[in-house]
Amino acid sequence: MIEHIKFCGDHLKILDQTLLPHEKKYIECRNTGTLIEAIKSLRIRGAPALGIIGAYGVVIAALESKTEKEFMEKVEKIKNARPTAVNLSWGVENVLNSADSFKSIGKMIDTAKSIHEEDIQKNKKIGKNGAKLIKKRFRVLTHCNAGALATGGYGTALGVIRTAFEKNKKIEVFVDETRPLCQGSRLTAWELKEENIPCTLITDSTAGFLMQKRKIDIVITGADRIAMNGDTANKIGTYSLSVLAKENNIPFYIAAPLSTFDRNSKTGNDILIEYRDEEEVLYLYGKKVATDVPALNPAFDITPNKYITGIITEKGIISPPYEKNIKEILK
């Protein structure tokens, strides 16, 4: 299992995902400023992983704060470091609720470690539930990275794939490169290769071609926030895949822990979409690859519930009608 988040008593060590797959290097986060920079720059990313980072971030904020006011100001900055993934604020709030004050560092550490370990166990349950959908021979398409690097260490969408592979199912994974930051080609393909799981990298625009040629049996992605009606925010390009899957009668599944559901978002219209710097589109590995024009760079899009076959969670697979069944599973 990939260990990319390490708590070292008074600081965090995080595997810098911006350097993968070419370099495996850990950075040390000894203050909230370094931690927030790591979140914003995507050195650490993925909704469940951000929940864990948010939890440990509260500990770091407490260790460096002299007053309750200073502590809460630092915590708010961590919560707002990235707006779309609900797990970040979820992790922060869980640790805050476990403590009597900013001096209750022991309680905070215990809660953060528990969130980290529980995420791994939840992911394994998601994998077990989702693997039931995978036939003995199956071709799976996934988007972005929803593997160990995006979670506590096992994976949601890739957790399903990993579990199916461990059960000796003959699967082949098609990996969208996921422009503009190539989380598919840099991270997902790297993870799958590390696990010796057969995979083929494709450009994002190749997915429809493969579906039309009947070379995809199922699509599984992760999620950064799920509304109470089942509308889902995930990496930009997910919505397009869901429409293509519907057109070609291919099942489309979301894999995510229950912490990704946002009780305050009734529909996808309530989810704030993060827009990132245009340079991520205009440049690749520091080299400009576009002419001098403006670029639009939304990090996520919303997949309406009508395009989603089911949502794989640690408590089972949620099927339509989503509003009723999501409320039931969250009780």
Secondary structure, 3 states (H helix, E strand, C coil): CCCCEEECCCCEEEECCCCCCCCCCEEEECCHHHHHHHHHCCCCCCHHHHHHHHHHHHHHHHHHCCCHHHHHHHHHHHHCCCCCCHHHHHHHHHHHHHCCCCCCHHHHHHHHHHHHHHHHHHHHHHHHHHHCCCCCEEEEEECCCCEHHHCCCCECHHHHHHHHHHCCCEEEEEEECCCCCCHHHHHHHHHHHHCCCCEEEECHHHHHHHHHCCCCCEEEECCCEECCCCCEEEECCHHHHHHHHHHCCCCEEEECCHHHECCCCCCHHHCCCCECCCHHHHEECCEECCCCCCCCCECEEEECHHHCCEEEECCEEECCCHHHHHHHHCC
